[in-house]
Amino acid sequence: MITIKKTIKALFVLVALLATTACGKEDVMPQTNNNKITTNVVRNIYHHEAKCITTVEVSNINNYSQRGVCWNTMPNPTLKDWNTVLGKINGNQAVTLSELSRATKYYVRAYIVGKSGNVYYGNEIDFTTPDAEAPNVRTIKVTDVKTNGATIVGDVIYDGGASIKEKGFCWNTSPNPTINDNYKANDQDSSSYQLTITGLGNGTTYYVRAYANNGHHIGYGEELKFTTNGFIVGREYADLGLPSGLKWATYNVGAAHPEQYGNYYAWGEISTKSEYTQENSVTYGQPMNDISGDPTYDVARASGNWGSTWRMPTNAEMQELINNCIWIWTTLNGVGGYMVTGPNGSSIFLPVAGYCDGSSLNGVGKYGYYWSSTPNESNDHNAYYLYFRSSNLYVHWGGRYRGPAVRPVSD
């Protein structure tokens, strides 16, 4: 009987020794200058995942075979619990803890494994996943800006772990609008949605954000800024958000709507005429400076026309319009031309008005010609104009006697 008990005891010792040899031992590593393993922080905590950052510094990395993170819903997690293996032994590393449960407390520790099989753990930290987080929302763009309204486009990227109860847009005349300011909800089922907001003041700058509410939190998208169209002496303008701050009229001189061609003028002349020739041109062959804002030669500034601060754009301002805007070939009320959208989402329409040469009207419906105020610096017979068709657009120069359209601007 004594022999049997001794035999059984010896077997238990042998099994323990084998287990120690095969699996190594587990311990918390002492923190010294030469050996550190630290569970630093858990951040970006969502209901289904979180990011853990750890640091390992050991004096001889050749003594270690593996590094990682382990976690559980109970304290002192080990390799028997959820775990993940990281790359290099030393240094800072981040890892995403995935497939977490919502509203649950977790404990996490960094670890390293020695080549002997020993496992060493860092300090333990805990975190709790939320029941749901704020939805992730985008404010995509502002379009179709008018004097008293605009259309906003948004998108719900992620619902935050709970069904979206309401989504829409909020806006104000000061930054960071919330639903405590002006807001409008949208009832579209898709994640992407748009709304037209009305009742805005003309010539006013607004800030707008998309929002979504999942019943737990409200998420807001990026803030966009736009300015509604305004009026200068009764003439409508659009602030396109250009670097210069220049305001562009929404229709041509002689027109009342954006798609109308308006009147045609020889360069430096403030009245229309029945025939456009070199012989009856006032400025053809004459040394001239830039005429923008000069009421004698600028048809937009001239008394009896638009007046006030309206003027013809310079060639540099036309180039700014080309460089900073999105140009889309389209039709407006059956008239072809370019919808020119600025950085802030506001837009103007430039119809293909053609030009007058002699007694003929050329290129209507095919080409756009718009005078700038800038004379050709090396040829007194020419001045710069904006030219476009469906396939290209640029600023060029041509004979001052011809009669293109004029689209005014104001500072």
C-alpha positions as CSV (number, residue, x, y, z in Angstrom):
1,M,0.0,0.0,0.0
2,I,2.8,2.4,0.9
3,T,4.6,1.5,-2.4
4,I,1.5,2.3,-4.4
5,K,1.1,5.8,-2.7
6,K,4.8,6.6,-3.4
7,T,4.3,5.5,-7.0
8,I,1.3,7.7,-7.4
9,K,3.1,10.7,-5.8
10,A,6.0,10.2,-8.1
11,L,3.8,10.2,-11.1
12,F,2.2,13.5,-10.0
13,V,5.7,15.1,-9.6
14,L,6.7,13.7,-13.0
15,V,3.6,15.2,-14.7
16,A,4.2,18.6,-13.0
17,L,7.8,18.6,-14.2
18,L,6.7,17.6,-17.7
19,A,4.1,20.4,-17.8
20,T,6.6,23.0,-16.6
21,T,9.2,21.8,-19.2
22,A,6.6,21.7,-22.0
23,C,4.6,24.9,-21.3
24,G,7.0,27.0,-19.1
25,K,5.8,29.1,-16.3
26,E,3.6,32.3,-16.3
27,D,4.6,35.4,-14.3
28,V,4.4,39.2,-14.3
29,M,7.6,40.6,-15.6
30,P,9.4,42.8,-13.1
31,Q,9.8,46.3,-14.6
32,T,13.5,47.3,-14.8
33,N,15.6,49.6,-17.0
34,N,16.5,46.6,-19.2
35,N,13.2,44.7,-19.2
36,K,9.8,46.4,-19.6
37,I,6.5,45.1,-20.8
38,T,3.7,47.7,-20.5
39,T,0.0,47.7,-21.4
40,N,-0.2,51.4,-22.2
41,V,-3.7,52.3,-23.1
42,V,-6.9,51.2,-24.8
43,R,-8.5,53.8,-27.1
44,N,-10.9,54.0,-30.0
45,I,-13.4,51.9,-28.0
46,Y,-16.5,50.9,-29.9
47,H,-19.2,48.4,-29.1
48,H,-17.5,45.7,-31.3
49,E,-13.7,46.6,-31.2
50,A,-11.0,48.6,-29.5
51,K,-7.4,49.5,-30.1
52,C,-4.7,48.5,-27.5
53,I,-1.2,50.0,-27.5
54,T,1.6,48.2,-25.7
55,T,5.4,48.6,-25.2
56,V,8.0,46.0,-24.9
57,E,11.7,46.7,-24.1
58,V,14.0,43.7,-23.3
59,S,17.7,43.6,-23.3
60,N,18.1,40.5,-25.3
61,I,15.4,39.8,-27.9
62,N,17.0,36.5,-28.9
63,N,15.7,35.1,-25.6
64,Y,12.1,35.6,-26.7
65,S,10.0,34.0,-29.4
66,Q,6.7,35.8,-29.3
67,R,4.9,38.9,-28.3
68,G,1.2,39.8,-28.1
69,V,-1.9,40.8,-26.2
70,C,-4.5,38.8,-24.3
71,W,-7.9,39.8,-23.0
72,N,-11.0,38.5,-21.2
73,T,-14.1,39.5,-19.3
74,M,-12.4,38.4,-16.1
75,P,-9.2,39.8,-14.5
76,N,-5.7,38.5,-15.2
77,P,-6.3,37.3,-18.7
78,T,-3.7,34.7,-20.0
79,L,-2.9,32.9,-23.3
80,K,-5.8,30.6,-22.5
81,D,-8.1,33.5,-23.2
82,W,-8.6,35.6,-26.3
83,N,-5.2,36.6,-27.6
84,T,-3.4,37.9,-30.6
85,V,0.3,37.7,-31.7
86,L,2.2,40.9,-32.7
87,G,5.3,41.3,-34.8
88,K,8.7,42.4,-33.6
89,I,9.6,41.9,-29.9
90,N,10.7,45.4,-28.9
91,G,9.0,48.7,-29.4
92,N,5.5,50.2,-29.4
93,Q,2.7,48.4,-31.2
94,A,-1.0,48.8,-31.6
95,V,-3.5,46.0,-32.1
96,T,-7.3,45.9,-32.7
97,L,-9.2,43.8,-30.3
98,S,-12.1,42.6,-32.4
99,E,-15.4,40.7,-32.0
100,L,-16.2,42.4,-28.6
101,S,-19.6,42.4,-27.0
102,R,-21.4,45.7,-26.4
103,A,-21.7,47.1,-22.9
104,T,-19.1,44.7,-21.5
105,K,-16.1,45.2,-19.3
106,Y,-12.8,43.7,-20.5
107,Y,-9.4,43.2,-19.0
108,V,-6.3,43.2,-21.2
109,R,-2.5,42.5,-20.7
110,A,0.5,42.5,-23.0
111,Y,2.7,39.4,-22.9
112,I,5.9,38.0,-24.2
113,V,7.0,34.3,-24.5
114,G,10.5,33.2,-23.8
115,K,12.2,30.5,-25.9
116,S,12.2,28.4,-22.7
117,G,8.4,28.5,-22.8
118,N,8.0,31.0,-19.9
119,V,5.2,33.6,-20.4
120,Y,5.6,37.1,-18.9
121,Y,2.7,39.5,-18.6
122,G,2.6,43.3,-18.3
123,N,0.3,45.3,-16.2
124,E,-3.4,44.9,-16.6
125,I,-5.9,47.6,-17.7
126,D,-9.6,47.5,-18.2
127,F,-12.1,49.1,-20.4
128,T,-15.8,48.9,-21.1
129,T,-17.4,48.8,-24.5
130,P,-20.4,51.1,-25.0
131,D,-23.9,49.9,-25.7
132,A,-23.7,51.9,-28.9
133,E,-21.6,54.8,-30.1
134,A,-22.3,57.9,-32.2
135,P,-23.0,57.2,-35.8
136,N,-20.3,58.1,-38.4
137,V,-21.8,60.6,-40.8
138,R,-20.5,62.6,-43.8
139,T,-21.6,66.0,-45.1
140,I,-20.7,65.4,-48.7
141,K,-21.5,68.6,-50.6
142,V,-23.7,71.7,-50.9
143,T,-25.3,72.2,-54.3
144,D,-27.9,74.4,-56.1
145,V,-27.3,77.4,-53.9
146,K,-29.9,80.1,-54.4
147,T,-30.8,83.4,-52.7
148,N,-32.9,81.7,-50.0
149,G,-32.0,78.0,-50.1
150,A,-29.5,75.2,-50.9
151,T,-29.4,71.5,-51.4
152,I,-27.2,69.4,-49.0
153,V,-26.0,65.9,-49.6
154,G,-25.0,63.5,-46.8
155,D,-24.3,59.9,-46.0
156,V,-24.5,57.6,-42.9
157,I,-21.3,55.5,-43.1
158,Y,-21.8,53.6,-39.8
159,D,-24.9,53.4,-37.6
160,G,-22.9,53.2,-34.3
161,G,-24.2,49.7,-33.5
162,A,-27.9,50.7,-33.3
163,S,-30.6,51.4,-35.9
164,I,-30.7,55.0,-37.1
165,K,-33.8,56.7,-35.7
166,E,-33.4,60.1,-37.5
167,K,-31.0,61.7,-39.9
168,G,-30.8,65.1,-41.6
169,F,-28.9,68.4,-41.6
170,C,-28.4,71.2,-39.2
171,W,-27.2,74.7,-40.0
172,N,-26.5,78.1,-38.5
173,T,-24.7,81.4,-39.3
174,S,-22.0,80.4,-36.8
175,P,-19.7,77.4,-36.9
176,N,-20.4,73.9,-35.4
177,P,-24.2,73.8,-35.8
178,T,-26.2,71.2,-33.9
179,I,-29.8,70.1,-33.8
180,N,-30.3,72.8,-31.2
181,D,-29.9,75.2,-34.0
182,N,-31.8,75.0,-37.3
183,Y,-32.3,71.4,-38.5
184,K,-34.4,69.4,-40.9
185,A,-34.8,65.6,-40.8
186,N,-34.9,63.3,-43.8
187,D,-37.1,60.2,-44.2
188,Q,-35.2,58.5,-47.0
189,D,-34.4,54.9,-46.3
190,S,-31.0,54.7,-48.0
191,S,-27.8,55.6,-46.2
192,S,-27.2,58.4,-48.7
193,Y,-29.6,61.3,-48.6
194,Q,-30.2,64.9,-49.5
195,L,-32.4,67.7,-48.5
196,T,-33.2,71.2,-49.8
197,I,-33.3,73.8,-47.0
198,T,-35.2,77.0,-47.5
199,G,-36.0,80.2,-45.7
200,L,-32.3,81.4,-45.7
201,G,-31.3,85.0,-45.9
202,N,-29.8,86.2,-49.2
203,G,-26.1,87.0,-49.3
204,T,-25.5,85.2,-46.0
205,T,-22.8,82.7,-45.0
206,Y,-24.1,79.5,-43.4
207,Y,-22.4,76.5,-41.8
208,V,-24.0,73.1,-42.2
209,R,-23.5,69.5,-41.0
210,A,-25.2,66.2,-41.6
211,Y,-26.3,64.4,-38.5
212,A,-27.7,61.0,-37.5
213,N,-29.4,59.8,-34.2
214,N,-29.4,56.1,-33.3
215,G,-31.4,56.6,-30.1
216,H,-28.2,56.5,-28.0
217,H,-26.0,59.1,-29.5
218,I,-26.0,61.8,-32.2
219,G,-23.2,61.8,-34.7
220,Y,-22.3,64.9,-36.8
221,G,-20.5,65.0,-40.2
222,E,-17.9,67.5,-41.4
223,E,-18.8,71.1,-41.4
224,L,-19.3,72.8,-44.8
225,K,-19.6,76.5,-45.4
226,F,-21.6,78.2,-48.2
227,T,-23.0,81.7,-48.9
228,T,-26.4,82.2,-50.4
229,N,-26.7,84.3,-53.5
230,G,-27.2,88.0,-52.9
231,F,-28.1,91.2,-54.7
232,I,-26.2,94.3,-55.7
233,V,-28.5,97.0,-56.9
234,G,-31.1,94.3,-57.8
235,R,-28.6,92.1,-59.7
236,E,-28.1,88.6,-58.4
237,Y,-24.6,87.3,-57.6
238,A,-23.1,84.0,-56.5
239,D,-20.2,83.8,-54.0
240,L,-18.4,80.7,-55.4
241,G,-15.8,80.6,-52.6
242,L,-13.0,81.6,-54.8
243,P,-9.6,82.5,-53.3
244,S,-10.1,86.2,-54.3
245,G,-13.6,86.4,-52.8
246,L,-14.9,87.6,-56.1
247,K,-18.6,87.5,-56.7
248,W,-19.9,86.5,-60.1
249,A,-23.3,87.6,-61.5
250,T,-25.7,84.8,-62.2
251,Y,-26.7,86.1,-65.7
252,N,-25.3,88.2,-68.5
253,V,-25.6,91.9,-69.2
254,G,-28.9,92.3,-71.1
255,A,-30.4,89.0,-69.7
256,A,-32.7,88.4,-66.8
257,H,-32.1,84.7,-66.3
258,P,-29.0,82.5,-66.2
259,E,-29.7,80.6,-69.5
260,Q,-30.5,83.8,-71.5
261,Y,-27.7,85.0,-73.8
262,G,-28.2,88.7,-73.1
263,N,-26.6,91.4,-75.3
264,Y,-23.4,91.5,-77.3
265,Y,-20.8,94.2,-77.1
266,A,-17.6,95.2,-78.9
267,W,-14.7,95.4,-76.4
268,G,-14.6,98.7,-74.6
269,E,-18.1,99.8,-75.9
270,I,-21.2,100.2,-73.7
271,S,-24.0,100.0,-76.3
272,T,-25.1,97.3,-78.7
273,K,-25.1,97.9,-82.5
274,S,-26.4,96.2,-85.6
275,E,-23.0,95.6,-87.1
276,Y,-19.6,94.8,-85.6
277,T,-16.6,95.7,-87.7
278,Q,-13.1,96.9,-87.4
279,E,-14.1,100.2,-88.9
280,N,-16.8,101.1,-86.4
281,S,-14.9,99.7,-83.3
282,V,-14.1,102.4,-80.8
283,T,-11.0,100.7,-79.4
284,Y,-9.7,98.7,-82.3
285,G,-6.0,99.7,-82.8
286,Q,-6.1,102.1,-79.8
287,P,-3.6,101.8,-76.9
288,M,-5.7,100.9,-73.9
289,N,-5.2,99.9,-70.3
290,D,-7.4,97.4,-68.4
291,I,-10.9,98.8,-68.5
292,S,-12.4,97.0,-65.5
293,G,-14.5,99.4,-63.5
294,D,-14.0,102.3,-66.0
295,P,-17.6,103.6,-66.7
296,T,-16.4,105.0,-70.1
297,Y,-15.4,101.6,-71.5
298,D,-16.8,98.9,-69.0
299,V,-20.3,98.0,-70.1
300,A,-21.1,96.5,-66.6
301,R,-20.0,99.7,-64.7
302,A,-21.4,102.2,-67.2
303,S,-24.2,104.5,-66.1
304,G,-27.5,103.2,-67.3
305,N,-26.4,99.6,-67.3
306,W,-25.6,97.8,-64.1
307,G,-23.4,100.4,-62.4
308,S,-22.6,100.3,-58.6
309,T,-19.6,97.9,-58.0
310,W,-20.3,95.7,-61.0
311,R,-17.5,95.5,-63.6
312,M,-16.1,93.3,-66.3
313,P,-13.7,90.5,-65.0
314,T,-10.0,90.7,-65.8
315,N,-8.4,87.8,-67.7
316,A,-6.7,86.7,-64.4
317,E,-10.1,86.5,-62.7
318,M,-11.4,84.4,-65.6
319,Q,-8.4,82.1,-65.2
320,E,-9.2,81.9,-61.5
321,L,-12.7,80.7,-62.4
322,I,-11.2,78.0,-64.6
323,N,-8.6,76.9,-62.1
324,N,-10.8,76.7,-59.0
325,C,-14.1,75.5,-60.2
326,I,-15.7,72.3,-61.5
327,W,-17.1,72.8,-65.0
328,I,-19.9,70.5,-66.1
329,W,-21.3,70.6,-69.6
330,T,-25.1,70.5,-69.3
331,T,-28.3,72.2,-70.2
332,L,-30.5,74.7,-68.3
333,N,-34.1,75.1,-69.4
334,G,-33.1,73.6,-72.8
335,V,-30.0,75.9,-73.3
336,G,-26.5,74.4,-73.4
337,G,-23.6,75.6,-71.5
338,Y,-21.4,75.0,-68.4
339,M,-22.5,74.7,-64.8
340,V,-19.6,76.2,-63.0
341,T,-19.4,75.1,-59.3
342,G,-17.1,76.8,-56.9
343,P,-15.2,75.3,-53.9
344,N,-18.1,76.1,-51.6
345,G,-20.7,74.4,-53.7
346,S,-22.3,77.6,-55.1
347,S,-22.6,77.7,-58.9
348,I,-23.3,79.9,-62.0
349,F,-24.4,78.8,-65.4
350,L,-22.7,80.2,-68.5
351,P,-24.7,79.6,-71.7
352,V,-23.1,79.1,-75.2
353,A,-24.1,82.6,-76.4
354,G,-21.8,82.7,-79.4
355,Y,-20.6,86.2,-80.7
356,C,-21.4,88.8,-83.2
357,D,-19.1,89.4,-86.2
358,G,-20.3,91.9,-88.9
359,S,-24.0,91.5,-88.9
360,S,-24.0,87.8,-88.2
361,L,-24.4,86.0,-84.9
362,N,-22.0,83.0,-84.8
363,G,-21.7,79.9,-82.7
364,V,-24.9,80.2,-80.7
365,G,-25.6,76.9,-79.0
366,K,-22.1,75.7,-79.7
367,Y,-19.5,78.1,-78.3
368,G,-19.2,80.5,-75.4
369,Y,-17.4,83.8,-75.8
370,Y,-17.2,86.2,-72.9
371,W,-15.1,89.4,-72.8
372,S,-12.6,90.1,-70.1
373,S,-11.5,93.7,-69.3
374,T,-7.9,93.1,-70.2
375,P,-6.4,94.2,-73.5
376,N,-3.7,92.2,-75.3
377,E,-0.5,93.7,-74.0
378,S,1.4,93.3,-77.4
379,N,-1.4,94.0,-79.9
380,D,-3.8,97.0,-79.8
381,H,-6.3,95.2,-82.0
382,N,-7.0,92.4,-79.5
383,A,-8.3,91.8,-76.0
384,Y,-8.7,88.7,-73.9
385,Y,-11.9,86.6,-73.6
386,L,-13.1,83.4,-72.1
387,Y,-13.8,80.7,-74.7
388,F,-15.4,77.4,-74.2
389,R,-17.3,74.5,-75.9
390,S,-18.2,71.1,-74.7
391,S,-14.6,69.7,-75.1
392,N,-12.4,72.5,-73.8
393,L,-12.2,76.0,-72.3
394,Y,-9.5,78.6,-71.9
395,V,-8.7,82.3,-71.9
396,H,-7.6,83.6,-75.3
397,W,-7.4,86.8,-77.2
398,G,-9.3,88.1,-80.3
399,G,-10.3,91.2,-82.3
400,R,-11.8,93.9,-80.2
401,Y,-14.4,94.7,-82.9
402,R,-16.2,91.4,-82.4
403,G,-19.3,91.2,-80.0
404,P,-19.2,88.5,-77.4
405,A,-21.3,88.4,-74.2
406,V,-20.4,89.9,-70.9
407,R,-20.7,88.3,-67.4
408,P,-20.1,90.9,-64.7
409,V,-18.3,90.5,-61.4
410,S,-18.1,92.5,-58.2
411,D,-15.6,92.6,-55.3
